[in-house]
Amino acid sequence: MNPHQVLNHLIDLERRVRDIYRLLSERPQCAPAQRTFWQAMAEEETHHLVTLERSAYVCDVMEHPPSIPNDVLARMEAIVATAEAVVQNPSLTEDEALRQALRLEGSELNRLEGAWLQGFRVTTSLLLRALAPEMPSHIRHLVDAVHSSSTDPALHAQADALWATYHKQHEGASRAPTSG
């Protein structure tokens, strides 16, 4: 796949994740606090989407386009498609909705988006990210929602594992040397 095709695929996946969160916020049985949470998640995904869309204008000056194998994109497609199907269920529980969000956020999509943006010069990457929320805070919102609205210990453990992974990656990235 050429860089433009990869970007279009990433944009499509981010758009679908945002739409999943929007759909979750519109469920009639959704409590006000959960509705606000899902709306915030959708808004944060919109920022990620805008960041990727902005990069389309400077895609041709990308220094190091990431190599993203088709099987990785296929796995992402399967995770998103599964979540899309699950959230269509009118009897979806909040725990299952959170479980799907953890799968989406724990998938490789965020890593792929980061790899895409790292393909640009540091200054270009920083400009592209200016609108996007920090990924760890996005993940933290999800983890906090799991802990505040679920009593399922397995779901809590899944959320804590996701936070630990992102926290570790974020600390590693902040220590990594940067170049011009």
C-alpha positions as CSV (number, residue, x, y, z in Angstrom):
1,M,0.0,0.0,0.0
2,N,1.2,3.5,-0.8
3,P,1.2,6.1,2.0
4,H,-2.1,7.7,0.7
5,Q,-3.8,4.4,0.8
6,V,-2.6,3.7,4.3
7,L,-3.7,7.1,5.4
8,N,-7.2,6.6,3.9
9,H,-7.5,3.3,5.7
10,L,-6.5,4.9,9.1
11,I,-8.9,7.8,8.6
12,D,-11.7,5.3,7.8
13,L,-11.0,3.3,10.9
14,E,-10.8,6.4,13.2
15,R,-14.1,7.7,11.7
16,R,-15.8,4.3,12.4
17,V,-14.5,4.3,16.0
18,R,-15.8,7.8,16.5
19,D,-19.2,6.7,15.1
20,I,-19.2,3.8,17.6
21,Y,-18.7,6.2,20.5
22,R,-21.4,8.5,19.2
23,L,-23.8,5.6,18.8
24,L,-23.1,4.6,22.4
25,S,-23.8,8.1,23.6
26,E,-27.2,8.0,21.9
27,R,-28.6,4.9,23.5
28,P,-31.9,5.6,25.3
29,Q,-30.8,3.6,28.4
30,C,-27.6,5.5,28.7
31,A,-27.3,7.4,32.0
32,P,-26.4,11.1,31.8
33,A,-22.8,10.6,33.1
34,Q,-22.2,7.7,30.7
35,R,-23.7,9.8,27.9
36,T,-21.3,12.6,28.7
37,F,-18.4,10.1,28.8
38,W,-19.3,8.6,25.4
39,Q,-19.7,12.0,23.8
40,A,-16.2,13.0,25.2
41,M,-14.7,9.8,23.7
42,A,-16.3,10.6,20.3
43,E,-15.0,14.2,20.5
44,E,-11.5,13.0,21.3
45,E,-11.7,10.6,18.3
46,T,-12.8,13.5,16.2
47,H,-9.5,15.3,17.2
48,H,-7.5,12.2,16.2
49,L,-9.4,12.1,12.9
50,V,-8.7,15.7,12.1
51,T,-5.0,15.2,12.9
52,L,-4.9,12.4,10.3
53,E,-6.9,14.4,7.8
54,R,-4.6,17.3,8.1
55,S,-1.6,15.0,7.4
56,A,-3.1,14.3,4.0
57,Y,-2.1,17.8,2.9
58,V,1.6,17.1,3.7
59,C,1.7,13.4,3.0
60,D,4.1,13.9,0.1
61,V,6.7,15.4,2.4
62,M,6.7,12.5,4.8
63,E,10.3,11.5,5.6
64,H,9.7,8.0,6.8
65,P,6.3,6.5,5.8
66,P,5.5,3.7,8.2
67,S,5.3,0.2,6.8
68,I,2.0,-1.2,7.9
69,P,1.4,-4.8,6.8
70,N,-2.0,-5.7,5.4
71,D,-2.5,-8.3,8.1
72,V,-2.3,-5.6,10.8
73,L,-4.9,-3.5,8.9
74,A,-7.1,-6.5,8.5
75,R,-6.9,-7.2,12.3
76,M,-7.9,-3.6,13.0
77,E,-10.7,-3.9,10.5
78,A,-12.0,-7.0,12.3
79,I,-11.8,-5.4,15.8
80,V,-13.7,-2.3,14.5
81,A,-16.3,-4.4,12.6
82,T,-16.9,-6.5,15.7
83,A,-17.5,-3.4,17.9
84,E,-19.8,-2.0,15.2
85,A,-21.9,-5.2,15.3
86,V,-21.9,-5.5,19.1
87,V,-23.0,-1.9,19.7
88,Q,-26.0,-2.4,17.5
89,N,-27.5,-4.7,20.1
90,P,-30.4,-2.9,21.8
91,S,-29.8,-4.8,25.0
92,L,-26.1,-3.9,25.1
93,T,-25.0,-3.5,28.7
94,E,-22.7,-0.7,29.8
95,D,-20.0,-3.2,30.8
96,E,-20.1,-4.7,27.3
97,A,-19.9,-1.2,25.8
98,L,-16.9,-0.5,27.9
99,R,-15.4,-3.8,27.0
100,Q,-15.7,-2.9,23.3
101,A,-14.1,0.5,24.0
102,L,-11.2,-1.2,25.8
103,R,-10.7,-3.5,22.8
104,L,-10.7,-0.6,20.4
105,E,-8.3,1.6,22.4
106,G,-6.1,-1.4,23.2
107,S,-5.9,-2.4,19.5
108,E,-3.1,-1.3,17.3
109,L,-5.0,1.7,15.8
110,N,-3.5,4.2,18.2
111,R,0.0,2.8,17.7
112,L,-0.5,3.0,13.9
113,E,-1.7,6.6,14.2
114,G,1.4,7.4,16.2
115,A,3.7,5.6,13.7
116,W,2.1,7.6,10.9
117,L,2.7,10.9,12.6
118,Q,6.3,10.0,13.5
119,G,7.0,9.6,9.8
120,F,7.0,13.4,9.5
121,R,9.8,15.7,10.7
122,V,9.3,16.5,14.4
123,T,8.1,20.0,13.7
124,T,5.5,18.9,11.2
125,S,4.4,16.1,13.5
126,L,4.0,18.5,16.4
127,L,1.9,20.9,14.3
128,L,-0.3,18.0,13.2
129,R,-0.8,16.9,16.8
130,A,-1.6,20.3,18.1
131,L,-5.3,19.7,18.1
132,A,-5.3,16.1,19.3
133,P,-5.7,15.3,23.0
134,E,-2.8,13.5,24.6
135,M,-3.4,9.8,24.1
136,P,-2.7,8.9,27.8
137,S,-5.5,11.3,28.9
138,H,-7.9,9.8,26.4
139,I,-7.1,6.3,27.7
140,R,-7.3,7.6,31.3
141,H,-10.9,8.8,30.7
142,L,-11.8,5.3,29.6
143,V,-10.1,3.6,32.5
144,D,-11.8,6.0,35.0
145,A,-15.1,5.3,33.4
146,V,-14.6,1.5,33.8
147,H,-13.7,2.0,37.4
148,S,-16.6,4.3,38.1
149,S,-19.4,2.5,36.3
150,S,-18.5,-1.2,36.4
151,T,-18.3,-3.7,39.2
152,D,-16.8,-6.4,36.9
153,P,-13.3,-7.3,38.3
154,A,-12.2,-8.7,34.9
155,L,-13.2,-5.4,33.2
156,H,-11.2,-3.5,35.9
157,A,-8.2,-5.6,35.2
158,Q,-8.5,-5.1,31.5
159,A,-8.7,-1.3,32.0
160,D,-5.7,-1.3,34.4
161,A,-3.6,-3.4,31.9
162,L,-4.5,-0.9,29.1
163,W,-3.5,2.0,31.3
164,A,-0.2,0.3,32.3
165,T,0.6,-0.3,28.7
166,Y,-0.1,3.2,27.5
167,H,1.6,4.7,30.6
168,K,4.8,2.6,29.9
169,Q,4.7,3.6,26.2
170,H,4.2,7.2,26.9
171,E,7.1,7.3,29.4
172,G,9.3,5.5,26.8
173,A,8.3,8.0,24.1
174,S,9.0,11.0,26.3
175,R,12.5,9.8,27.0
176,A,13.2,9.0,23.3
177,P,15.6,11.4,21.6
178,T,14.1,13.6,18.9
179,S,15.6,14.8,15.6
180,G,15.0,17.8,13.5
